[in-house]
Amino acid sequence: MDKYRYRVLLALGGLFHDVGKLLDRAGEKAEGKEGFGYAHAELSYKFIERVLKNKLSPDDYQKVLDSAFHHKPKNQEQKLYQVADINSSKERSQEQEDISDKAIKRLRPIFLGLEVDFFNSQLDKEYYIELNKLELTKNVLFPKEGTPVDKYADILKAFESELKKVDFSDLHKAFLKVYHLFYKYCWCVPASTYDRERGTRHYPDISLFDHSRMVSAIACALSTNKERFLLVDGDISGIQEFLFSLTNIKGVAKRLRGRSFFLSVLPHLVARALLKELEYPLCNLIYAGGGKFLALFGYEEGIEDKLRGFAKRVEEALIREFGGKLGFVLSWVDTREEGLSGEGFRETMKRLHERISLQKKRKFSLTMEVFEELAYGQGDGMCPSCMWGMVEEGKEVCKWCEVFLELGNALTKAKYIAFDTHMWLNRWGFYLEGIGGVYLLEEPEEDLEEVYLINHTDFLEKGADGFLFFANYVPKNEEGSTLDFERLSEKAKGDKKIAFARGDVDFLGLIFQSIKEYSLSRLATLSRSLDLFFSGYLNEFLKGSDIYTLYAGGDDFFLIGPWDQLVEKILELKVDFDKYTAYNPLLNFSVGFHIDRPEVPVRFAGEFAEVEEKSVKREKTRIISEGEKSEGLPHFSILNEILTQEELRDGIDNSKELEQFIKDGHIGRSTFYRIYTLMKYFRENRKEKWWKFYPLFYYQIHRNVKGGEREKFVKTLIETDKDYTLKRNALFMAKYVIMKTRGVSENNRE
């Protein structure tokens, strides 16, 4: 039997090894047969038998069936599953003696297990994930309080029904389908809760899907007959510069969308190429997204040479196609001594991050001798769109700008995405020599190696091999065409401008290091959970809005839209993120807004938004380093004002009243602008305690605001119950109102 087929069978066994726990909670009873060790193992055997029997050859079927004997192994495969299960479940050391049996039968959000002393992130309330098949809706994804509803029997029935429909004539595709069915139905099922047989209570924050896929990955790695693992980290550099190096010639929005898609799927494509190179199934890809991926392999002679050869091949392909604008580094660590859980594993991951950081400083080290030869493009001149590619004779833009334009058009029509090692012509997509291709489809095609339904989980009935989430929402007009930036600006109220918002999760490295019981399973769960919000839920969240997704996934996003709508939408997203992460104060994101005309070059807008985002992060770091209270940390930088969530929300709400003052003629817009300049000067000179501010401020109010509205106007901007200090968000409110009232006539005033 070839190596890949053997590992796929091991991976199938890993997925099914603990499925009996689902049957047990659904009310099925074991018969008490000897040889299994525990009732759930016998139920796993029972389930494998009724789902897979007669679908595989006797030898293949037996290898999967062996996984049910992982507690009492008698042969090599059974022992392998036992070792994989032990390695995957070592994190089960958090015991909760004060939680009722009923409560602990539900999955807890992984975010509840993150804790840093400064943030005091230990929460008083308990949350659970409801039992539902995976869908990108708030009702399904978000944790809940209260009494959970018992839906185990419903989950089992739907899960088993779909599993029985899987065709095993192509083992590779069959595994992909089974893998994604486990994701669809077992993402919400806890891997371990109260174990009556062992008398233990395990904190249930690892899903049956995540535990099982890690057992599959470890079992495949153990197939080298050495209990020695390699954790491999891939990193694509230059993403931000590559994305924004684009001029505003015709079709810029579509090219941006195509580039963003290319960058979002590139780590998936490269990771799959590495899996194929080393003959491992998809389960050994721990996560991919945000320009990175992490994979687990078993150690075997020559593997490090293969890894170096692969890294060089990818590097050469990126230099050849993009002239060094994108780079790639691959780094790995040996976990022979530390294992895959506990403090040793935490140190392993630290070493891996240090190595990848060092590798990134040695960009193109594998191809330095041939860099110029590879990077020198052929053509008649420089591309007017990207300003680095070479234009072929008779073409207006370079090859890749044409590809990105085509992808940008296709994304609005495509329902499927496919990965394949071959170049397929006459399809929307791209191909990188030595790596593979990605193709967008309106209908599934069996000839392609891996076909995924985009942003929906009902893949089996739609003829796909699985599903893939990525943020691709764009607003459209009534005819179904994508709105360009000019049209977006017209939808803004007041000043006809658009906003560019860049955001990402704060202190991500600290978050991953704050996992109390550190393990590969928890690392995989946390990565998947964050990506599920930004790559998956964000699409559902933006539906019906005028917000344009430039990119989102992993832990960050870049959105574009009418300036006033986008600010409101980001605030809503922050509220949803808080709910999704069970209100753990350690989990936050920072956003920088840049507001400008629609014709501003996106590369400049992106840089300006990044500057704003970094200013928020610097302020957070300052507050924390100086030991100030963590309540009220700033999250937003907008109109050169750094604000907390509460200050931005309060500022927008109060601005509506100030805006109405101008529209109703209670104060002229030019007078309001004079008041703004007074406040601005006062804030800029607060160290000198500019004493003229208050008499000048009240003079303007008394002279220009109607008597009945004066007190209300003052209270909106001044803390009248706190020594009459200027509100922290007063300047933001003033700027916001000036923008919202652009075009309001001074004649409105009576």
ZAMARGU-4260 file (C-alpha; in steps of 0.2 Angstrom, whole numbers, plus 5000, padded with zeros to 4 digits):
<rodrens>
0) 5000/5000/5000 | 5007/5017/4995 | 5011/5029/5009 | 4998/5042/5006 | 4984/5029/5005
5) 4989/5022/5021 | 4989/5039/5030 | 4972/5043/5023 | 4965/5027/5031 | 4974/5032/5047
10) 4966/5049/5046 | 4949/5042/5044 | 4952/5031/5059 | 4957/5046/5069 | 4941/5055/5065
15) 4930/5041/5070 | 4940/5035/5085 | 4930/5045/5098 | 4913/5047/5088 | 4905/5035/5101
20) 4905/5050/5113 | 4892/5058/5102 | 4882/5042/5102 | 4883/5040/5121 | 4876/5058/5123
25) 4862/5055/5110 | 4856/5040/5121 | 4863/5025/5113 | 4869/5011/5124 | 4884/5000/5123
30) 4882/4981/5125 | 4897/4979/5136 | 4907/4969/5125 | 4925/4965/5130 | 4941/4972/5121
35) 4936/4990/5120 | 4940/4997/5138 | 4926/5010/5138 | 4908/5011/5132 | 4911/5025/5120
40) 4925/5015/5111 | 4912/5001/5108 | 4900/5014/5102 | 4913/5021/5090 | 4915/5003/5083
45) 4896/5001/5081 | 4896/5018/5072 | 4910/5014/5060 | 4902/4997/5056 | 4885/5005/5051
50) 4893/5019/5041 | 4908/5012/5032 | 4905/4993/5031 | 4905/4988/5013 | 4911/5005/5007
55) 4930/5000/5009 | 4940/4984/5005 | 4941/4972/5020 | 4959/4978/5023 | 4956/4996/5022
60) 4940/4995/5033 | 4950/4985/5046 | 4962/4999/5048 | 4949/5012/5051 | 4940/5000/5063
65) 4956/4998/5073 | 4954/5015/5079 | 4939/5010/5091 | 4952/4999/5100 | 4963/5014/5105
70) 4961/5011/5124 | 4965/4992/5123 | 4977/4990/5108 | 4982/4973/5102 | 4991/4977/5085
75) 5002/4990/5077 | 4988/5002/5071 | 4978/5001/5087 | 4994/5005/5097 | 4997/5020/5085
80) 4979/5027/5088 | 4982/5025/5107 | 4998/5035/5106 | 4990/5048/5095 | 4975/5050/5107
85) 4986/5052/5122 | 4996/5065/5113 | 4981/5074/5108 | 4971/5074/5124 | 4985/5078/5137
90) 4977/5095/5139 | 4963/5087/5149 | 4969/5092/5166 | 4957/5106/5170 | 4945/5099/5182
95) 4929/5107/5186 | 4921/5099/5202 | 4908/5113/5204 | 4899/5112/5187 | 4884/5101/5185
100) 4884/5086/5174 | 4871/5093/5163 | 4881/5109/5160 | 4897/5101/5156 | 4890/5091/5142
105) 4891/5107/5132 | 4906/5115/5123 | 4914/5130/5131 | 4922/5144/5120 | 4940/5142/5119
110) 4941/5160/5124 | 4936/5157/5142 | 4953/5148/5144 | 4964/5163/5140 | 4970/5173/5155
115) 4983/5187/5157 | 4985/5195/5175 | 4984/5213/5169 | 4967/5211/5160 | 4959/5201/5174
120) 4951/5190/5161 | 4944/5177/5172 | 4926/5178/5169 | 4911/5176/5182 | 4899/5171/5169
125) 4899/5154/5160 | 4895/5152/5142 | 4892/5137/5130 | 4891/5133/5112 | 4874/5127/5107
130) 4872/5111/5097 | 4869/5115/5079 | 4877/5111/5062 | 4889/5124/5057 | 4882/5139/5049
135) 4889/5157/5047 | 4875/5165/5058 | 4875/5173/5075 | 4863/5162/5082 | 4874/5147/5078
140) 4891/5153/5081 | 4890/5164/5096 | 4891/5157/5114 | 4876/5158/5125 | 4871/5159/5143
145) 4857/5149/5152 | 4850/5132/5150 | 4856/5122/5135 | 4844/5113/5124 | 4848/5094/5122
150) 4850/5091/5103 | 4863/5077/5103 | 4850/5065/5095 | 4847/5078/5081 | 4865/5081/5077
155) 4869/5062/5077 | 4854/5059/5065 | 4859/5072/5052 | 4878/5068/5054 | 4875/5049/5051
160) 4863/5052/5036 | 4876/5063/5027 | 4890/5051/5031 | 4881/5037/5023 | 4880/5047/5006
165) 4899/5048/5004 | 4905/5039/4989 | 4922/5030/4993 | 4927/5026/4976 | 4940/5040/4977
170) 4948/5038/4994 | 4956/5056/4993 | 4939/5064/4990 | 4930/5053/5002 | 4942/5058/5016
175) 4939/5077/5012 | 4920/5074/5013 | 4921/5065/5029 | 4933/5078/5036 | 4921/5092/5032
180) 4906/5083/5039 | 4915/5081/5055 | 4918/5099/5055 | 4900/5103/5051 | 4892/5093/5064
185) 4906/5090/5078 | 4913/5108/5079 | 4900/5111/5093 | 4902/5094/5102 | 4914/5093/5117
190) 4928/5080/5115 | 4927/5076/5134 | 4917/5082/5148 | 4912/5072/5163 | 4919/5054/5161
195) 4909/5043/5173 | 4920/5028/5169 | 4936/5037/5174 | 4928/5048/5187 | 4935/5064/5180
200) 4928/5081/5175 | 4937/5088/5160 | 4935/5107/5156 | 4926/5105/5139 | 4934/5118/5128
205) 4940/5107/5114 | 4928/5101/5101 | 4926/5083/5095 | 4931/5089/5078 | 4947/5098/5084
210) 4952/5083/5095 | 4949/5071/5082 | 4958/5080/5068 | 4973/5081/5079 | 4972/5063/5083
215) 4972/5060/5064 | 4987/5072/5061 | 4997/5064/5075 | 4993/5046/5069 | 4999/5051/5051
220) 5014/5058/5058 | 5017/5042/5069 | 5017/5032/5053 | 5035/5035/5051 | 5038/5023/5066
225) 5046/5037/5076 | 5038/5046/5090 | 5046/5062/5084 | 5037/5076/5076 | 5041/5091/5065
230) 5031/5107/5067 | 5033/5117/5051 | 5028/5135/5049 | 5026/5143/5032 | 5026/5162/5030
235) 5023/5173/5015 | 5031/5190/5016 | 5027/5207/5007 | 5008/5205/5007 | 5004/5222/5012
240) 5015/5231/5000 | 5010/5219/4986 | 4991/5222/4990 | 4992/5241/4989 | 5005/5243/4975
245) 4991/5248/4963 | 4987/5264/4953 | 4970/5270/4951 | 4968/5266/4933 | 4951/5259/4926
250) 4946/5243/4935 | 4956/5246/4951 | 4942/5240/4963 | 4941/5223/4953 | 4960/5221/4953
255) 4961/5225/4971 | 4947/5211/4975 | 4957/5199/4964 | 4973/5203/4972 | 4965/5201/4989
260) 4958/5184/4985 | 4975/5178/4978 | 4984/5183/4994 | 4970/5175/5005 | 4971/5158/4996
265) 4990/5158/4993 | 4994/5150/5010 | 4981/5137/5007 | 4988/5133/4990 | 5006/5132/4996
270) 5002/5122/5011 | 4992/5109/5001 | 5007/5108/4989 | 5018/5104/5004 | 5006/5091/5010
275) 5007/5083/4993 | 5026/5084/4993 | 5027/5074/5009 | 5012/5063/5006 | 5000/5069/5020
280) 4981/5072/5020 | 4973/5088/5024 | 4971/5084/5043 | 4990/5088/5045 | 4987/5106/5040
285) 4984/5114/5058 | 4979/5131/5051 | 4981/5142/5036 | 4977/5160/5033 | 4984/5178/5035
290) 4999/5173/5024 | 5004/5159/5036 | 5001/5141/5039 | 5006/5128/5052 | 5008/5109/5048
295) 5013/5093/5058 | 5023/5080/5050 | 5032/5064/5057 | 5051/5064/5056 | 5059/5053/5043
300) 5076/5052/5035 | 5078/5066/5022 | 5063/5076/5027 | 5073/5091/5031 | 5081/5091/5013
305) 5064/5089/5006 | 5058/5104/5016 | 5073/5115/5010 | 5070/5110/4992 | 5051/5114/4993
310) 5055/5131/5001 | 5067/5135/4987 | 5054/5129/4974 | 5041/5141/4981 | 5053/5155/4983
315) 5059/5153/4965 | 5041/5153/4958 | 5036/5169/4968 | 5052/5178/4962 | 5049/5172/4944
320) 5031/5178/4944 | 5032/5194/4955 | 5050/5200/4954 | 5053/5198/4973 | 5037/5208/4978
325) 5032/5192/4988 | 5044/5181/4998 | 5042/5164/5006 | 5051/5156/5021 | 5049/5139/5029
330) 5055/5135/5046 | 5053/5120/5057 | 5057/5113/5075 | 5059/5095/5081 | 5047/5091/5096
335) 5055/5074/5100 | 5059/5079/5118 | 5045/5092/5122 | 5030/5083/5115 | 5014/5092/5109
340) 5007/5099/5125 | 5011/5107/5142 | 5025/5120/5145 | 5037/5110/5134 | 5026/5113/5119
345) 5024/5131/5123 | 5043/5133/5123 | 5043/5123/5106 | 5031/5136/5098 | 5042/5150/5105
350) 5057/5143/5097 | 5047/5140/5080 | 5042/5159/5080 | 5060/5164/5084 | 5066/5154/5069
355) 5053/5160/5057 | 5057/5178/5062 | 5075/5175/5059 | 5072/5167/5042 | 5061/5182/5037
360) 5077/5193/5040 | 5086/5182/5027 | 5073/5184/5013 | 5078/5175/4997 | 5093/5167/5005
365) 5089/5151/4996 | 5089/5159/4979 | 5101/5174/4980 | 5112/5167/4966 | 5098/5166/4953
370) 5087/5180/4960 | 5091/5193/4945 | 5089/5179/4932 | 5072/5174/4939 | 5066/5192/4943
375) 5070/5199/4926 | 5054/5200/4916 | 5051/5200/4898 | 5040/5214/4890 | 5039/5230/4881
380) 5037/5241/4897 | 5032/5243/4914 | 5014/5239/4919 | 5004/5256/4922 | 4993/5246/4935
385) 5005/5238/4947 | 5021/5248/4941 | 5032/5233/4943 | 5026/5219/4930 | 5031/5219/4912
390) 5018/5222/4898 | 5019/5210/4884 | 5017/5216/4866 | 4999/5221/4862 | 4993/5221/4880
395) 4988/5236/4891 | 4993/5228/4908 | 5005/5214/4914 | 4999/5196/4914 | 4995/5196/4933
400) 4985/5212/4933 | 4975/5204/4919 | 4973/5188/4930 | 4968/5199/4945 | 4955/5208/4935
405) 4948/5192/4929 | 4947/5185/4947 | 4939/5201/4953 | 4925/5199/4940 | 4924/5180/4944
410) 4922/5182/4963 | 4905/5190/4961 | 4899/5174/4951 | 4909/5160/4959 | 4901/5147/4971
415) 4915/5135/4972 | 4934/5136/4974 | 4945/5122/4968 | 4964/5117/4971 | 4973/5107/4959
420) 4991/5103/4955 | 4988/5105/4936 | 4986/5120/4925 | 4968/5120/4918 | 4964/5132/4904
425) 4948/5141/4900 | 4944/5143/4919 | 4944/5158/4931 | 4960/5156/4941 | 4979/5156/4942
430) 4993/5143/4942 | 5010/5144/4949 | 5023/5132/4942 | 5029/5119/4955 | 5015/5124/4967
435) 4998/5122/4959 | 4983/5131/4954 | 4967/5139/4961 | 4951/5140/4951 | 4934/5148/4954
440) 4919/5139/4947 | 4900/5142/4945 | 4897/5123/4945 | 4907/5109/4953 | 4918/5099/4942
445) 4924/5081/4947 | 4940/5082/4937 | 4948/5094/4949 | 4957/5087/4964 | 4948/5097/4978
450) 4932/5107/4975 | 4925/5117/4990 | 4908/5126/4992 | 4911/5144/4996 | 4904/5151/5013
455) 4891/5137/5015 | 4892/5120/5023 | 4879/5111/5013 | 4893/5105/5002 | 4888/5087/4999
460) 4871/5090/4991 | 4880/5104/4980 | 4892/5091/4973 | 4908/5098/4982 | 4922/5089/4993
465) 4920/5101/5007 | 4918/5120/5011 | 4929/5135/5013 | 4926/5151/5021 | 4934/5167/5015
470) 4928/5185/5016 | 4922/5191/4998 | 4907/5202/5001 | 4905/5217/4990 | 4890/5229/4988
475) 4881/5228/4971 | 4868/5239/4962 | 4851/5234/4957 | 4858/5227/4941 | 4870/5216/4950
480) 4886/5225/4946 | 4898/5229/4960 | 4898/5247/4966 | 4914/5256/4962 | 4922/5268/4975
485) 4914/5283/4967 | 4896/5275/4969 | 4901/5271/4987 | 4905/5289/4991 | 4888/5295/4984
490) 4880/5284/4998 | 4888/5294/5012 | 4878/5307/5021 | 4885/5324/5021 | 4903/5324/5015
495) 4904/5312/5000 | 4919/5302/5005 | 4923/5285/5009 | 4932/5277/5023 | 4946/5264/5023
500) 4947/5254/5039 | 4961/5242/5044 | 4960/5232/5060 | 4967/5217/5068 | 4967/5208/5085
505) 4978/5215/5098 | 4993/5206/5106 | 4990/5190/5096 | 5006/5182/5102 | 5001/5186/5120
510) 4984/5178/5117 | 4991/5162/5110 | 5004/5161/5125 | 4990/5164/5137 | 4982/5147/5134
515) 4983/5140/5152 | 4984/5122/5147 | 4995/5123/5132 | 4993/5110/5118 | 4992/5107/5100
520) 4973/5104/5101 | 4970/5121/5109 | 4982/5130/5097 | 4972/5123/5083 | 4955/5127/5091
525) 4960/5145/5095 | 4967/5148/5077 | 4951/5140/5069 | 4939/5150/5080 | 4947/5167/5076
530) 4948/5163/5058 | 4930/5158/5058 | 4924/5175/5064 | 4934/5185/5051 | 4934/5173/5036
535) 4917/5166/5039 | 4905/5177/5050 | 4910/5193/5043 | 4902/5188/5026 | 4885/5186/5035
540) 4888/5202/5045 | 4890/5213/5030 | 4876/5206/5019 | 4865/5220/5013 | 4877/5234/5018
545) 4887/5245/5006 | 4903/5239/5014 | 4917/5232/5002 | 4928/5218/5009 | 4946/5221/5003
550) 4952/5207/5014 | 4948/5198/5030 | 4954/5182/5038 | 4965/5175/5052 | 4964/5190/5064
555) 4963/5205/5053 | 4953/5214/5040 | 4952/5229/5028 | 4935/5236/5024 | 4930/5251/5013
560) 4913/5260/5012 | 4904/5276/5014 | 4913/5284/5028 | 4898/5286/5040 | 4891/5269/5037
565) 4908/5261/5039 | 4911/5269/5056 | 4894/5262/5062 | 4897/5245/5055 | 4914/5243/5063
570) 4906/5248/5080 | 4893/5234/5077 | 4907/5222/5072 | 4916/5226/5089 | 4900/5222/5099
575) 4898/5206/5090 | 4917/5201/5092 | 4915/5204/5111 | 4900/5192/5111 | 4909/5179/5101
580) 4924/5179/5112 | 4913/5178/5128 | 4917/5196/5133 | 4935/5191/5138 | 4944/5208/5140
585) 4960/5200/5133 | 4951/5198/5116 | 4950/5215/5107 | 4955/5223/5090 | 4961/5240/5085
590) 4955/5249/5070 | 4962/5264/5060 | 4951/5274/5049 | 4956/5285/5035 | 4943/5296/5027
595) 4946/5303/5009 | 4940/5306/4992 | 4935/5290/4982 | 4949/5293/4969 | 4963/5293/4982
600) 4976/5279/4977 | 4972/5264/4988 | 4990/5261/4992 | 4991/5279/5001 | 4974/5276/5009
605) 4980/5259/5016 | 4996/5267/5022 | 4986/5281/5031 | 4974/5269/5039 | 4989/5258/5045
610) 4997/5274/5053 | 4980/5277/5062 | 4979/5258/5068 | 4997/5259/5074 | 4993/5275/5084
615) 4979/5265/5094 | 4991/5251/5097 | 5004/5262/5104 | 4992/5271/5115 | 4986/5254/5122
620) 5004/5248/5125 | 5008/5265/5134 | 4993/5262/5145 | 4997/5245/5149 | 5016/5248/5152
625) 5012/5262/5164 | 5001/5251/5174 | 4985/5261/5171 | 4968/5252/5173 | 4964/5241/5158
630) 4945/5247/5158 | 4942/5259/5144 | 4957/5254/5133 | 4956/5263/5116 | 4951/5253/5100
635) 4948/5266/5087 | 4958/5280/5078 | 4947/5291/5068 | 4948/5309/5062 | 4965/5309/5072
640) 4956/5305/5088 | 4960/5290/5098 | 4944/5283/5106 | 4937/5269/5117 | 4922/5259/5111
645) 4911/5269/5123 | 4918/5286/5118 | 4915/5282/5099 | 4897/5275/5102 | 4893/5290/5113
650) 4901/5302/5101 | 4891/5296/5087 | 4875/5296/5097 | 4877/5314/5103 | 4883/5320/5086
655) 4865/5316/5080 | 4859/5329/5092 | 4872/5342/5087 | 4868/5338/5069 | 4850/5342/5072
660) 4854/5359/5080 | 4862/5364/5064 | 4848/5357/5052 | 4835/5365/5063 | 4844/5382/5062
665) 4847/5383/5081 | 4866/5386/5076 | 4874/5390/5060 | 4887/5378/5053 | 4900/5392/5052
670) 4898/5396/5070 | 4899/5378/5075 | 4915/5377/5066 | 4922/5392/5076 | 4917/5383/5092
675) 4926/5367/5085 | 4942/5378/5082 | 4941/5384/5100 | 4940/5367/5107 | 4954/5361/5096
680) 4966/5375/5102 | 4961/5372/5120 | 4965/5353/5118 | 4982/5357/5109 | 4987/5369/5123
685) 4979/5360/5138 | 4996/5359/5147 | 4997/5379/5147 | 4979/5379/5154 | 4972/5391/5141
690) 4961/5401/5152 | 4952/5411/5138 | 4943/5395/5132 | 4929/5396/5143 | 4924/5414/5141
695) 4926/5413/5122 | 4916/5396/5122 | 4901/5403/5132 | 4901/5419/5122 | 4899/5409/5106
700) 4885/5399/5114 | 4876/5414/5122 | 4877/5424/5106 | 4873/5410/5093 | 4863/5396/5101
705) 4844/5399/5105 | 4841/5401/5124 | 4831/5385/5126 | 4844/5374/5118 | 4860/5381/5126
710) 4861/5370/5141 | 4858/5355/5130 | 4871/5360/5118 | 4884/5363/5132 | 4881/5347/5140
715) 4884/5337/5124 | 4902/5344/5123 | 4907/5348/5142 | 4907/5338/5157 | 4896/5349/5167
720) 4896/5338/5182 | 4915/5335/5182 | 4923/5352/5184 | 4917/5357/5167 | 4931/5348/5158
725) 4930/5346/5139 | 4924/5328/5135 | 4937/5317/5128 | 4927/5314/5112 | 4921/5332/5110
730) 4933/5335/5095 | 4928/5319/5087 | 4910/5324/5089 | 4913/5341/5081 | 4923/5334/5066
735) 4909/5321/5064 | 4895/5334/5064 | 4905/5346/5052 | 4906/5331/5040 | 4888/5325/5042
740) 4882/5343/5039 | 4892/5346/5023 | 4880/5355/5011 | 4868/5361/5024 | 4863/5379/5020
745) 4866/5393/5033 | 4849/5399/5028 | 4842/5385/5038 | 4844/5396/5053 | 4829/5406/5058
</rodrens>
